[in-house]
């Protein structure tokens, strides 16, 4: 059985989306870039043939539906990222991703899905020390608890949690997130109006 992909994103409201990019792009430009990133990631998931669920924050589910069209859209709810991920993960198998890694492709997503057919976990490290994808074939107790979210320790801490319960995850290629002004030069097509 193929896993479903759960993508986390926020509404592209100027001043609240991609705030670290505001010095380079302005509030409206940063929000527009986030909009393009979200749409690009959704397209990659759809082209992979995997089922997509979108977990949202920053606006009502109906507002996202107006923007993104028909999709399985669910409010992220309250709590830190770990609590929101823990609620989104079941039923398994599941792949969770964000919307800020521009180089996510349908092939990489299919590779993750294929890995979950024979391994309990798959992870895609991000250059900044986080991860761009985490796939779980089954419940992994406390996988999302006590992680120093938004730091360069997220990937290492997550892999350590997996190793602690005897899981050696399949590791996908490392990708970069588009979060900081210095990241923009990699993807000039994202900045275009």
N, C-alpha and C positions, 0 to 999 in steps of 0.2 A: 504494500500500500504506500502510495506517495505521501510524503509529509505535506502539510499545509505550510504556507509561508505567512508569517505574521510580521507586517511592516509597521514600525512605529514612526509617526510623524506628527508635526504640529502645524497649525494653520499658518499660512504665510502672511501674517499681519505685520506691516512695517513697525519696526521698533521692538518686536517680540520674537522674530525669526532670524536665525543666523546673526545674532547680535555681535559676535566677534568680527564679523565682516562689515559692520556698519562704518568703521573708519575709512575703509577702502571704497565701499559701494554706496554709502548712504543707507538710510533705513528702508526706503522703497526698493533700492537695488538689491539689498541683502534679502529682502522678502521675495522679490522676483526670482532670485537665484534659488532660494529654497523651494519655490513653486516648481521650477524646472527640474531640480534634483528629485523631488517627490514624483513628478510625472515620469521622469526618466527611469526611476527605480520600478515604478508600477509597470511600465512597458516591458522592462526586462523580466519581471515575474510572469507577466501574461505570456510573453514569448516563450518562456520555459515550459509552459503547459501546467504549472503547479497551481493549486488553489491558493488564492490570496485573501487574507483578512487584514484590514487596515485598522490599527489602534491609534486613536487620535486624541489630541488635546489642543486647547486654544480656541475652539469654536464648537458649536453644536454639531452633532452627527449630521443633521439635515443640511447644514452649511457645507460640510465636506461632501455630502452626496450631490449637492448642486454643482460643486466644483469638479468632482472626480467621476460622476456618473454612477451607474449601478455597480455596487461592490458591497462586500460584507464589511461594514464599517462599525466599529465599537469604540466607545469612549474609554480612554486609558484608566480613568478613575484616579483616586487619590493615592498618595504615598510616594516613596522614593522610586527610582528606576527599578531597583530589585523587586520591590513589591508589585509594581506594574507588570514586570516580566513574568513573575511567578504566577500572576492571575492569567496571563495570556498564553502561557505554555501548554496547558492541557487543552484538548486531548492530544496525545502523542501518536505518531511522530510529528514534531514541529520544528520549523526553522524560523528563528527570529532575526530580523535585520532592521537597520535604520534606513534613512533616506539620504544619507550624506556621503556615500562612497560612490562617486560617479562611474567607477570602472566595474561595477557589478554587471555581469552579463548573464544571459540565459544559460550559457554553457556552465558557468561557475555555479549557478543555482542548481542545475541538473546534477553536476558533480557532487554537490552537497547532498542532494536527495539520494543519489546512488550510494553514497558513503553510508547513509543511515540505513540502507537495506542490509548491511552486514556489520555495522559498528554502532555502539550505543551513543556516540557523540561525534560531532564534527564542528570545527571552529575555524574561522577565518581571521587571522590576526590583522590588526590595523597598524600602520606605521607609527601612530601616536601612542602605542602601548595598550590600546583597547582591542575590541574585535568588531569586525563588520558583519559577522554572521555567527550564530550559535545554533546548532541543530542537535536535538535530543530525541532519541528513539523511545525513551521511557523516562519516568520520574528520576531525577537525581536529587536526593535530599539536600537542602540548603545551598543549592548551586548559585542562587541569587542573593544569599544573605551575607552581610558583612563585607561586601565588595566596596572598595574605595572608588566609586563611580566617578567618571570624568577625570581620571588620573592615568598616568602611564603604567599603573600596576594592574589594570583590569584584566588584561589577557593572562598575565602570570598568575594572578590570584584565582582566576577561573580554571585554568589548567591544573593548578594545585588542588582545587576542590575536586576536580574530576579524578586526578591521580589518587586522592585520599580515599575514594570509594572504588578503586581498582579499574578505573576507565582510562585507557590511553586513547585520546581522541584522534581522529583523522584531522590533519592540519592542511587547510587550503592555502593558496598563495596569499601573501600579504598584499593588502591594498591600502590606499591612502584615503583619508576623509578630506572633504573640502570644508574646513572650519575657520581657517585663519587667512588674513590677507596674503601671506606668502604662499598659500596653497593655490591661489587663483591662476597663477601663470601656467599650471599644468593643464588646465581646462579652459582655454580661451573661448570655446564655443558656449560655455555656460554663462558667460558675462554678456554675450550679445543681447541686444534689446529684444 
